[in-house]
Amino acid sequence: MTDEQRVSDEDGLVARLDVIEEQPLTARADAYAQLHEQLRRTLEGDDEHGRG
């Protein structure tokens, strides 16, 4: 991963967190859970078409 990709990914994450924080409190938990699952899969090397 290049520095440019890393900055772009970080900007995307920050933007996504901003969107989550603007949601009503009851919706935030689901949004954070989805984000957590996506990050977990990414860190473990899985993707939507990989291991389940």
Biopython code that builds the backbone (N, CA, C, O; Angstrom):
import numpy as np
from Bio.PDB.StructureBuilder import StructureBuilder

atoms = [
    (1, "MET", "N", (0.853, -1.173, 0.000)),
    (1, "MET", "CA", (0.000, 0.000, 0.000)),
    (1, "MET", "C", (0.894, 1.230, 0.000)),
    (1, "MET", "O", (1.835, 1.334, 0.788)),
    (2, "THR", "N", (0.591, 2.142, -0.881)),
    (2, "THR", "CA", (1.371, 3.381, -0.954)),
    (2, "THR", "C", (0.859, 4.377, 0.080)),
    (2, "THR", "O", (-0.224, 4.213, 0.642)),
    (3, "ASP", "N", (1.663, 5.414, 0.320)),
    (3, "ASP", "CA", (1.243, 6.463, 1.258)),
    (3, "ASP", "C", (-0.030, 7.139, 0.775)),
    (3, "ASP", "O", (-0.890, 7.484, 1.586)),
    (4, "GLU", "N", (-0.165, 7.333, -0.538)),
    (4, "GLU", "CA", (-1.363, 7.971, -1.092)),
    (4, "GLU", "C", (-2.604, 7.111, -0.840)),
    (4, "GLU", "O", (-3.663, 7.638, -0.500)),
    (5, "GLN", "N", (-2.477, 5.802, -1.004)),
    (5, "GLN", "CA", (-3.606, 4.905, -0.749)),
    (5, "GLN", "C", (-3.979, 4.935, 0.726)),
    (5, "GLN", "O", (-5.160, 4.947, 1.072)),
    (6, "ARG", "N", (-2.974, 4.946, 1.594)),
    (6, "ARG", "CA", (-3.219, 4.949, 3.029)),
    (6, "ARG", "C", (-3.961, 6.218, 3.440)),
    (6, "ARG", "O", (-4.910, 6.153, 4.222)),
    (7, "VAL", "N", (-3.540, 7.364, 2.923)),
    (7, "VAL", "CA", (-4.208, 8.630, 3.234)),
    (7, "VAL", "C", (-5.640, 8.608, 2.720)),
    (7, "VAL", "O", (-6.555, 9.050, 3.415)),
    (8, "SER", "N", (-5.843, 8.098, 1.512)),
    (8, "SER", "CA", (-7.177, 8.004, 0.941)),
    (8, "SER", "C", (-8.069, 7.100, 1.786)),
    (8, "SER", "O", (-9.224, 7.438, 2.046)),
    (9, "ASP", "N", (-7.539, 5.947, 2.220)),
    (9, "ASP", "CA", (-8.298, 5.029, 3.065)),
    (9, "ASP", "C", (-8.647, 5.680, 4.397)),
    (9, "ASP", "O", (-9.762, 5.526, 4.895)),
    (10, "GLU", "N", (-7.690, 6.410, 4.977)),
    (10, "GLU", "CA", (-7.935, 7.091, 6.250)),
    (10, "GLU", "C", (-9.005, 8.165, 6.082)),
    (10, "GLU", "O", (-9.877, 8.309, 6.939)),
    (11, "ASP", "N", (-8.944, 8.915, 4.991)),
    (11, "ASP", "CA", (-9.949, 9.937, 4.728)),
    (11, "ASP", "C", (-11.328, 9.301, 4.585)),
    (11, "ASP", "O", (-12.321, 9.840, 5.074)),
    (12, "GLY", "N", (-11.383, 8.161, 3.917)),
    (12, "GLY", "CA", (-12.652, 7.463, 3.741)),
    (12, "GLY", "C", (-13.206, 6.972, 5.070)),
    (12, "GLY", "O", (-14.412, 7.037, 5.307)),
    (13, "LEU", "N", (-12.327, 6.482, 5.935)),
    (13, "LEU", "CA", (-12.765, 6.017, 7.243)),
    (13, "LEU", "C", (-13.276, 7.181, 8.086)),
    (13, "LEU", "O", (-14.321, 7.080, 8.729)),
    (14, "VAL", "N", (-12.539, 8.277, 8.080)),
    (14, "VAL", "CA", (-12.963, 9.452, 8.848)),
    (14, "VAL", "C", (-14.311, 9.960, 8.349)),
    (14, "VAL", "O", (-15.177, 10.311, 9.150)),
    (15, "ALA", "N", (-14.491, 10.001, 7.045)),
    (15, "ALA", "CA", (-15.762, 10.446, 6.479)),
    (15, "ALA", "C", (-16.889, 9.503, 6.892)),
    (15, "ALA", "O", (-17.989, 9.947, 7.220)),
    (16, "ARG", "N", (-16.611, 8.214, 6.875)),
    (16, "ARG", "CA", (-17.637, 7.235, 7.270)),
    (16, "ARG", "C", (-17.994, 7.376, 8.752)),
    (16, "ARG", "O", (-19.163, 7.271, 9.124)),
    (17, "LEU", "N", (-16.984, 7.613, 9.596)),
    (17, "LEU", "CA", (-17.242, 7.831, 11.013)),
    (17, "LEU", "C", (-18.059, 9.098, 11.238)),
    (17, "LEU", "O", (-18.931, 9.135, 12.105)),
    (18, "ASP", "N", (-17.775, 10.130, 10.459)),
    (18, "ASP", "CA", (-18.559, 11.367, 10.559)),
    (18, "ASP", "C", (-20.021, 11.113, 10.242)),
    (18, "ASP", "O", (-20.909, 11.622, 10.926)),
    (19, "VAL", "N", (-20.271, 10.323, 9.202)),
    (19, "VAL", "CA", (-21.652, 9.995, 8.822)),
    (19, "VAL", "C", (-22.336, 9.210, 9.944)),
    (19, "VAL", "O", (-23.491, 9.473, 10.276)),
    (20, "ILE", "N", (-21.620, 8.252, 10.520)),
    (20, "ILE", "CA", (-22.189, 7.462, 11.613)),
    (20, "ILE", "C", (-22.535, 8.361, 12.795)),
    (20, "ILE", "O", (-23.609, 8.231, 13.382)),
    (21, "GLU", "N", (-21.639, 9.261, 13.140)),
    (21, "GLU", "CA", (-21.868, 10.133, 14.294)),
    (21, "GLU", "C", (-23.054, 11.070, 14.095)),
    (21, "GLU", "O", (-23.627, 11.546, 15.075)),
    (22, "GLU", "N", (-23.428, 11.343, 12.861)),
    (22, "GLU", "CA", (-24.571, 12.219, 12.578)),
    (22, "GLU", "C", (-25.908, 11.480, 12.685)),
    (22, "GLU", "O", (-26.965, 12.110, 12.698)),
    (23, "GLN", "N", (-25.863, 10.163, 12.762)),
    (23, "GLN", "CA", (-27.082, 9.363, 12.830)),
    (23, "GLN", "C", (-27.666, 9.403, 14.236)),
    (23, "GLN", "O", (-26.953, 9.683, 15.200)),
    (24, "PRO", "N", (-28.960, 9.125, 14.354)),
    (24, "PRO", "CA", (-29.560, 9.014, 15.691)),
    (24, "PRO", "C", (-28.862, 7.911, 16.488)),
    (24, "PRO", "O", (-28.365, 6.938, 15.921)),
    (25, "LEU", "N", (-28.835, 8.076, 17.772)),
    (25, "LEU", "CA", (-28.117, 7.144, 18.645)),
    (25, "LEU", "C", (-28.506, 5.690, 18.402)),
    (25, "LEU", "O", (-27.642, 4.813, 18.407)),
    (26, "THR", "N", (-29.777, 5.425, 18.193)),
    (26, "THR", "CA", (-30.223, 4.042, 18.005)),
    (26, "THR", "C", (-29.662, 3.415, 16.727)),
    (26, "THR", "O", (-29.500, 2.196, 16.664)),
    (27, "ALA", "N", (-29.369, 4.212, 15.727)),
    (27, "ALA", "CA", (-28.832, 3.687, 14.467)),
    (27, "ALA", "C", (-27.317, 3.532, 14.503)),
    (27, "ALA", "O", (-26.756, 2.781, 13.704)),
    (28, "ARG", "N", (-26.657, 4.220, 15.403)),
    (28, "ARG", "CA", (-25.184, 4.173, 15.456)),
    (28, "ARG", "C", (-24.651, 2.791, 15.775)),
    (28, "ARG", "O", (-23.654, 2.362, 15.194)),
    (29, "ALA", "N", (-25.299, 2.090, 16.686)),
    (29, "ALA", "CA", (-24.798, 0.769, 17.075)),
    (29, "ALA", "C", (-24.732, -0.164, 15.876)),
    (29, "ALA", "O", (-23.734, -0.859, 15.686)),
    (30, "ASP", "N", (-25.776, -0.186, 15.075)),
    (30, "ASP", "CA", (-25.776, -1.041, 13.877)),
    (30, "ASP", "C", (-24.696, -0.595, 12.892)),
    (30, "ASP", "O", (-24.002, -1.429, 12.310)),
    (31, "ALA", "N", (-24.554, 0.696, 12.708)),
    (31, "ALA", "CA", (-23.555, 1.211, 11.775)),
    (31, "ALA", "C", (-22.142, 0.867, 12.241)),
    (31, "ALA", "O", (-21.296, 0.474, 11.438)),
    (32, "TYR", "N", (-21.891, 1.017, 13.547)),
    (32, "TYR", "CA", (-20.570, 0.661, 14.080)),
    (32, "TYR", "C", (-20.326, -0.844, 13.986)),
    (32, "TYR", "O", (-19.201, -1.271, 13.724)),
    (33, "ALA", "N", (-21.362, -1.647, 14.194)),
    (33, "ALA", "CA", (-21.212, -3.102, 14.077)),
    (33, "ALA", "C", (-20.859, -3.495, 12.647)),
    (33, "ALA", "O", (-20.012, -4.362, 12.433)),
    (34, "GLN", "N", (-21.500, -2.865, 11.670)),
    (34, "GLN", "CA", (-21.181, -3.143, 10.271)),
    (34, "GLN", "C", (-19.747, -2.732, 9.936)),
    (34, "GLN", "O", (-19.028, -3.458, 9.250)),
    (35, "LEU", "N", (-19.345, -1.572, 10.423)),
    (35, "LEU", "CA", (-17.986, -1.099, 10.190)),
    (35, "LEU", "C", (-16.980, -2.037, 10.850)),
    (35, "LEU", "O", (-15.952, -2.364, 10.257)),
    (36, "HIS", "N", (-17.270, -2.463, 12.058)),
    (36, "HIS", "CA", (-16.396, -3.389, 12.772)),
    (36, "HIS", "C", (-16.214, -4.679, 11.981)),
    (36, "HIS", "O", (-15.094, -5.166, 11.827)),
    (37, "GLU", "N", (-17.310, -5.226, 11.484)),
    (37, "GLU", "CA", (-17.243, -6.473, 10.718)),
    (37, "GLU", "C", (-16.421, -6.287, 9.441)),
    (37, "GLU", "O", (-15.618, -7.151, 9.088)),
    (38, "GLN", "N", (-16.617, -5.173, 8.755)),
    (38, "GLN", "CA", (-15.861, -4.913, 7.535)),
    (38, "GLN", "C", (-14.364, -4.780, 7.838)),
    (38, "GLN", "O", (-13.532, -5.326, 7.113)),
    (39, "LEU", "N", (-14.030, -4.065, 8.891)),
    (39, "LEU", "CA", (-12.618, -3.912, 9.263)),
    (39, "LEU", "C", (-12.015, -5.240, 9.682)),
    (39, "LEU", "O", (-10.867, -5.534, 9.346)),
    (40, "ARG", "N", (-12.780, -6.051, 10.417)),
    (40, "ARG", "CA", (-12.296, -7.363, 10.833)),
    (40, "ARG", "C", (-11.956, -8.227, 9.622)),
    (40, "ARG", "O", (-10.898, -8.853, 9.562)),
    (41, "ARG", "N", (-12.886, -8.247, 8.651)),
    (41, "ARG", "CA", (-12.644, -9.040, 7.442)),
    (41, "ARG", "C", (-11.419, -8.538, 6.691)),
    (41, "ARG", "O", (-10.622, -9.332, 6.191)),
    (42, "THR", "N", (-11.271, -7.236, 6.614)),
    (42, "THR", "CA", (-10.126, -6.657, 5.913)),
    (42, "THR", "C", (-8.826, -7.044, 6.607)),
    (42, "THR", "O", (-7.866, -7.456, 5.955)),
    (43, "LEU", "N", (-8.799, -6.912, 7.923)),
    (43, "LEU", "CA", (-7.584, -7.232, 8.673)),
    (43, "LEU", "C", (-7.247, -8.714, 8.623)),
    (43, "LEU", "O", (-6.074, -9.086, 8.642)),
    (44, "GLU", "N", (-8.255, -9.553, 8.559)),
    (44, "GLU", "CA", (-8.024, -10.993, 8.498)),
    (44, "GLU", "C", (-7.776, -11.483, 7.072)),
    (44, "GLU", "O", (-7.522, -12.669, 6.862)),
    (45, "GLY", "N", (-7.848, -10.583, 6.095)),
    (45, "GLY", "CA", (-7.574, -10.957, 4.720)),
    (45, "GLY", "C", (-8.773, -11.503, 3.987)),
    (45, "GLY", "O", (-8.643, -11.979, 2.859)),
    (46, "ASP", "N", (-9.955, -11.445, 4.610)),
    (46, "ASP", "CA", (-11.171, -11.900, 3.957)),
    (46, "ASP", "C", (-11.749, -10.751, 3.144)),
    (46, "ASP", "O", (-11.428, -9.584, 3.366)),
    (47, "ASP", "N", (-12.598, -11.105, 2.212)),
    (47, "ASP", "CA", (-13.396, -10.110, 1.520)),
    (47, "ASP", "C", (-14.804, -10.684, 1.376)),
    (47, "ASP", "O", (-15.081, -11.774, 1.875)),
    (48, "GLU", "N", (-15.672, -9.979, 0.716)),
    (48, "GLU", "CA", (-17.055, -10.446, 0.602)),
    (48, "GLU", "C", (-17.172, -11.767, -0.135)),
    (48, "GLU", "O", (-18.168, -12.474, 0.017)),
    (49, "HIS", "N", (-16.177, -12.109, -0.924)),
    (49, "HIS", "CA", (-16.231, -13.341, -1.709)),
    (49, "HIS", "C", (-15.285, -14.404, -1.152)),
    (49, "HIS", "O", (-15.163, -15.487, -1.724)),
    (50, "GLY", "N", (-14.627, -14.102, -0.058)),
    (50, "GLY", "CA", (-13.663, -15.024, 0.535)),
    (50, "GLY", "C", (-14.305, -15.930, 1.555)),
    (50, "GLY", "O", (-15.494, -16.243, 1.492)),
    (51, "ARG", "N", (-13.476, -16.344, 2.501)),
    (51, "ARG", "CA", (-13.961, -17.228, 3.552)),
    (51, "ARG", "C", (-15.082, -16.548, 4.311)),
    (51, "ARG", "O", (-15.119, -15.320, 4.388)),
    (52, "GLY", "N", (-15.980, -17.310, 4.863)),
    (52, "GLY", "CA", (-17.100, -16.743, 5.587)),
    (52, "GLY", "C", (-17.079, -17.087, 6.977)),
    (52, "GLY", "O", (-17.965, -16.680, 7.728)),
]
sb = StructureBuilder()
sb.init_structure("model")
sb.init_model(0)
sb.init_chain("A")
sb.init_seg("    ")
for serial, (resi, resn, name, xyz) in enumerate(atoms, 1):
    if name == "N":
        sb.init_residue(resn, " ", resi, " ")
    sb.init_atom(name, np.array(xyz, "f"), 0.0, 1.0, " ", f" {name:<3s}", serial, name[0])
structure = sb.get_structure()
